[in-house]
Structure formats: C-alpha cells, structure tokens
Amino acid sequence: MQLYAGTSKDFISDATRNGIASKLEKAFLGAFHYKPSIQEVQSWQNSLFRMAFALQEGKFLDHGVLLEYQLPLSSRRLDCMVTGHSDAGQPYSVIVELKQWSDVEESNAEDCVTTWVAGSKKDILHPSRQVGQYEEYLRDMHSVFVRGEVSLRSCAFLHNLTYNAKNEIYAPRHAHVLKQYPAFSGDQQGELITYMGEHLRGGGGEKVLDEVLKSKFAPSKKLLEHTSQVVQDQKAYVLLDSQQVVFAKVLAEAREGAKASKLKKTVVLVHGGPGTGKSVIALHLLGRLSGEGLNVMHLTGSKAFTENMRKVVGPRASAQFGYFNVNKKGELPPNQFDALVLDEAHRIRESSKDRFTRPDDWSGLPQIDELVHIARVSVFFIDDRQIVRPGEVGSSDLIREAAKRAGAKLLEYELDAQFRCSGSDGFINWVDNTLDVRRTANVLWKQSDPYEFRIVSSVQELETKIREKAATGSARLVAGFCWPWSNPTSDGSLPADVQVGDWAMPWNARPDAGRLGKGIPKSNFWASDPGGLDQVGCVYTAQGFEFDYVGIIFGLDLRYDWDTNEWVGDKKHSHDTVVKRSKEQFLELVKNTYRVLFTRGIKGCYVHFMDEGTRRYFQSRLE
C-alpha cells in the first residue's frame, strides 16, 4: 500500500504547486478511515516540497516516485522512494527518509537522538539507522529486492538542518551507520543529488516503479538462515525433557505438512500452563523451520513480548516476528506461509479490525480464520486461563472450530512439566484453586515447598525484598491496575501513581510516552531493562515474561468476601477502563490478571494485600 505513486514530473508539479499534501491527506483518509494529524500534513507539505526541488535541480525527470509506501507485513511506511536506472542500465530504487528537524540532541539510547516531536522532546531512531532498517527489511522480505532484480540504496535528507560536524546527527558514535546510509543536511542538497545520480542517472523509472509495486512478500533464503542461526545462538533457550519431546513431534508434523505435495492444512494445538515452555518451543520451532528454508513467521498478540523478542534476535531477524492482525485486509493468498508459529494464542481477538477500519479494508473474517487461511501449518501455543482483556477470545475450542471449518488435520499436545515456580506444579494449582479459577487437589500450600511464597505485611517490606533479590538475579514489582497511569512530566520523569499510605512508586512508562528520563525504559522493555526495577509493572508489561522473584501488590479491585465465601470484583477500585467495561466478565478477567502476576516468578513470589479480608483468606490456605 502507498499513498502516492507516479512519475517524477507529476510529483514535482504536485509538490511545487502545493497540491501534494492534499493528495496524500485524501489518500490517507481513504486508506485508514481517519484524518492524518495536522503535524503530519504540514510535514508532507514542507518535506516533499524540498524533495521535489532536489529532483528538479538534479534533473531527475524520467523517474518513478513512491510516497508513504507501507512495508510488506508491517505498519511502517517509508517517506519517499525514487526509481530509475544507473548509467550502466541496472534498475535501482533509492529510499529517502525526510526530516524537518533543526534541533537535535544526544540520547542515552543506542542508535537514537533526541528531538522535538509534536510539542515535546522524544527519543527517536537516528534517521540513517531508520532508513537503513527499511532497506534491510526490503532486501529480506520483498521479492524484487530479494532476487536482486532491482538494486536498493538509502539515505536521509534533513532539509532544515545546516551541516555542522559537531551536530549530534554527525557524532562519531553514529559514524558506522552514516557510512552505509548517509544523512544530508539542507545545505548539502548538491551532495544528495550526486548520491542519487550515482544510482538513478539513467532514468526510465516508471518501469522500475511498476516492478516494485507488483512485487510480493517473499523472505530471502539468507534471512531464513540468519534467523535460524540467531535462535541457535540463544543459549538461554534450551529445551528440556518433555519440552524436547513435544518440540520434536510438532517439528515433524510442521515439516511434513509444509512440504506435502497436497495443500492439505494442518493445525497443531499445544496446551500448557504458565512456565511449561510454550514460548521456548515456539522460538526453537521458528529457528528450525527457517533453517530448512521454509517460509515461516512468529506471531503474537502482545506488543511487549514481540518487541522484546525482536530485540533479542536483532533488527534483521526481527522481520520474521509480527502480530496476529497480519492478514487484517485479507490480501495475503491462501497458504502464503509454509508455517505460522502463534505464541500466546489466548490473546487472539475476535476480529482484526478496529474503530478506524473501513469495511473494504477488512477481510470480513474472524481473526482466527484469517490466520488459518494463510498457512499450510498453523501451530498455536495456548493457556486458556490467561485471557485478561475483553475482546481476547483465544481458546482451545475456538482453534478446534477454525480447524474444522478449514478442513484441516488437527493435532493436540500437552505440556505438563513445570519449569517456573521452582518446578512446582503444586504452586500454580494452589493459586488456581485459591482464586477459584479451577478446582484442583492443592487446597493448602506447603510452606516447606522449595518454591518461596511469602505474605508480607507492608509494601515497604515488599520493595526491600525485591531489591535484595534483584542484586543477584532478576526481580520485579507488579500490581493490579488499581491506580491511575499518568504521562511523563516535562523533564521525562514518571509520576509516582502507585500509592499505598506514604509509599509511592511510578508505573512502568505508558506505551505512547514521549521522551523519558535517563534510566527509564520504554514500556515494551520494562521487563528486560534493569531500569524496570524502579517502576511497578502491570499485567500488560509482565504477561509472557518471567523473573527469578516477583513482588505483587494485590489491590482492591479483587477481594474475598467472607460473608458469601466468594470472590468479588470491585470496579470502583479499577483504573483499567477497558476491563471495567466488560460487564459480567470483569470478575473473571481480574482473577486471570492476578493469576498471571502470581505465576511470573521462577524461584519465589512475595505478596502484599491491600484488603485485610483477602490477606486472611490466603493466610488460611497456608499449611
């Protein structure tokens, strides 16, 4: 998808007559069903005028131009691509990342700079790194570039910036990326023209533009080999005992189903509670199938989990990690993938559409059917008791029904060995029984168990214990969503929203937070960044992760009523607006939330209860 495609002559005419921004605005509204921000429209007006002027000055008049081109299977859009031929006749595309920046400062984040965006300072990826990632992504995922039919180069154009070697854009720490993907300032327009001319001077860009637009998603063999090697190098992700057995069975079925001559679909359903190794197996499966040259992707419904996986495997292999709404528009053909690895399948939503989705921009199918439709083999990893949001409908029955509709062969496996909670199945069973999530034989918790579970009398003691454990391992504080969640202050610090008496600590940063103070991790990386120890995490940043020790502030949104001998969900004390609107589902979702929090610890769990009755109830179930 792109918002504009045409000849360089038409683009120059549109831009120099102030018509380009209105064309993009209209195309944006048609594509996304809502208007772009004023800042984005102004950015188009200013940046594209300067880009058109550069093309005119450089006499690039026989070329193709793509604007706001969406990368395959991604929500990211590159600013501008110019197509043509070199003097030697080789087809070329040059990506140009456009920036209006005039004031750039150093950031403490790797490969980032700090600048003003929408009225506040934010940490932004260095434009050369940004455009370089676009190039790498297209080389790995877009068939016309994978096959080398069209060569690809990239650069950045900061047209409001005056060149200064001391400017952060040109700082020595960015030299490695600038060498490969140069950044040109406004007074370096001549150098930009020279750079583009080296690859595009031969013109004839319309034909190349057509080839790019006709090209389809197709991961390169080198990418598959790279991802396979990266996963193999992750020594922390080792399969043990029953994990290896289930992995071997699922691998054999996926391999057989993906390579079968007939297009018979296979759906594999892997059940497992918290800590049974679902995500480890999923990652290994991606690596092995990629290594065998199969077209495979790893998908989840969790941004925090997926972004951490992308960080672990690096920018190149991250192209094979995405989200469940990958086929929202229904544009991918049947069996586009040999295999899909679908982790955290309990987070599958009823539909991929949102409130901005136009009817003709949605497949019309349930999200589960969108996924089964595009893969010959679909492998779902699921825990039916981890649904914590309304709209998340992933369940074993849902997957079974989708397999039946698709006429697919259905295989099911169970992971029952516990590798979290000190290997204690009993603790998870006890939590489930105590929260009345399901009946188990574990009514009382034996405090002699190797897994360390303790009720603490104050939140101060809770914080002390977690900080002590963090000194020699990983540990985090988490809480029920019982306090407001504020934006950062103007200096990037986080307000201490989570307050218990005279004790207070901030939540982890909001996903849409702007510039953050030094040492404060972005929301997606709260669980993995050492700075996360200074914030309280919520279920949305903790789900899918594990720590050596977890400390829980059990809020007032869920309490045990001794008069009725049942759990009560109290919406008055919840600040999760989405869950509060879930009506009769509220109690179930809040219980699942605390179940997720209780099961994040590998070695131990400490908990402080805000409600005395709830504390007494848990205490009564300790042997």
Secondary structure, 3 states (H helix, E strand, C coil): CCCEEEEHHHHHHHHHCCCHHHHHHHHHHHHHCCCCCHHHHHHHHHHHHHHHHHHHHCCCCCCEEEEEEECCCCCCEEEEEEEEECCCCCEEEEEEEEECCCCEEECCCCCEEEEEECCEEEEEECHHHHHHHHHHHHHHHEHHHHCCCCEEEEEEEECCCCCCCCCHHHCHHHHHHHHHCCEEEHHHHHHHHHHHHHHHECECHHHHHHHHHHCCECCCHHHHHHHHHHHHCCCCCCCCCHHHHHHHHHHHHHHHHHHCCCCCCEEEEEEECCCCCHHHHHHHHHHHHHHCCCCEEEEECCHHHHHHHHHHHHHHHHHHEEEHHHHCCCCCCCCCEEEEEECCHHHCECCCCCCCCCHHHCCCCCHHHHHHHCEEEEEEEECCCCCCCCCECCCHHHHHHHHHHCCCEEEEEEECCCCCHHHCHHHHHHHHHHCCCCCCCCCCECCCCCCEEEECCCHHHHHHHHHHHHCCCCEEEEECCCCCCCCCCCCCCCCCCEEECCEEECECCCCCCCCCCCCCCCHHHCCCCHHHHHCEECHHHHCCCCEEEEEEEECCCEEEECCCCEEEECHHHCCCHHHHCCHHHHHHHHHHHHHHHHCCEEEEEEEEECCHHHHHHHHHCEC
